[in-house]
Amino acid sequence: MPGHIVGGWFSPHPPIIIPAVGRGEEKLAAATVRSMQQAAQAIVEQKPDAIVIFGPHGPLFGDSFTLEAEPVLRGSFAAFGAPEEQLTVACDLDLTAAIIKECVARQLPLAGLTARLKERFRLSAQLDHGVLIPLWFLRAASQSALPPLVIINMAGLPLLEHYALGKAIQQAVQVSGKRVAIIGSGDLSHCLSDKAPGGYHQEAHRFDEAVAELLRSQQVQGLPTLEELAGVAGECGLRPLAVFLGCFDGLAGEHQVLSYEAPWGVGYLVATRQVVAGAGPSYLDKFLAERQEAIEEQRAGESQPVQLARLVVESYVRTGRIPKQLPKLPTELPPRAGAFVTIHKYGQLRGCIGTTEATRPTLAEEIARNAVSAASDDPRFEPIGKEELPHLVYSVDVLGEAELITSEQQLDPRVYGVIVERGMRRGLLLPDLPGIDTAEAQVTLAKRKAGISPRQTVTLYRFRVTRYH
């Protein structure tokens, strides 16, 4: 008999709502506590054979999801002043193996975390609070041992890969023959008041409102639009939410928001997901198709420098060679100049290499050489593979001549790039980068790239850039 998902619970994870931690302060989040108890009781009544739980505060790798691969795991609230509150849980290694197998089939990176690997990477062996808090409520509701668990950690991968992970979990559950409950753990905006961990941002509430509306209206197709709102929210729940929604892709049933409040400037939303007989709407293929259509549309409007960079990368990755005859560039471009080639995959950096001044006879050769380097020699990434080529987008920055300046006041990170020098060390930062809003931040990051201490004095240069898409 095929397995199936019996239901789900999307949970916040503020430690303060645990009585031994809050010591009375948890009463300020009474609605959240009541909803957590209700959601936990619903899971208990479903009598699952196993539970898949995931949250944002476990070990995080940029290029891969991970899941716990030890048979027994432990955790406590000692870090929050309540060492007596402890949990010991068993892991369902059969379901763990099934999820890994399904992810391999779908080319989703997922690795098992053993105790040896955690020691190698200096990771904590303890369960994190994002997992512990819903499990604490679940144990209180069940008054007995918890079912075996699969514990999954998020990754630095794009949002749709998280949704696809949820779909892979669903398929693995079907193969397993087990009745499985899903728990996703994540807080919403951390910027809802001056006392919030992320400080106050006047637009942060819009993210929380959009999440609540998506769940109440069952409009899961709105998931990709949450990413832009999340930028000012300082949240930790979007990627767990994407996995949670993906687990129910194509299954009939509805989400129910039990409560939402933000007593300490962080949004806590509690929701459940029922599953009923029949099929529901499926969005994964649509999401992926829309993403690829956006890439094709962007490529249709590529500038000539970007067309050159892409042509060179595709030739080099497929054949190991660059074209013998490079396309000519517009005559308004300088005949020689430094240039950077930047490659993104699904909105995330995949490679970036450049030169601060001309090193080749022509600008076309400069771009070609740096395009190959960005695709194959950026030390932060593995070389680009053939299967990735249809999913990449490029930009080319042509640098103007560097100008010596005497102070940071002569910088504007939206207009100028910066070069910092101290002895043989040299660091460069391009202009108009996300999150770099001040000259101080720009110089600090350029120093870090060069291995220069933030307190050390440097020689500064600025330069203008023409960016081509």
Beta strands, then each sheet from edge to edge (+ up, - down):
strand 1: 4-11
strand 2: 50-55
strand 3: 65-68
strand 4: 72-77
strand 5: 82-90
strand 6: 110-113
strand 7: 149-153
strand 8: 179-185
strand 9: 255-261
strand 10: 268-274
strand 11: 339-345
strand 12: 348-354
strand 13: 392-399
strand 14: 403-405
strand 15: 416-422
strand 16: 425-429
strand 17: 459-468
sheet 1: 6+ 3+ 7- 2- 8- 1- 10+ 9-
sheet 2: 4+ 5-
sheet 3: 12+ 11- 13+ 17- 14+
sheet 4: 12+ 11- 13+ 17- 15+ 16-
end
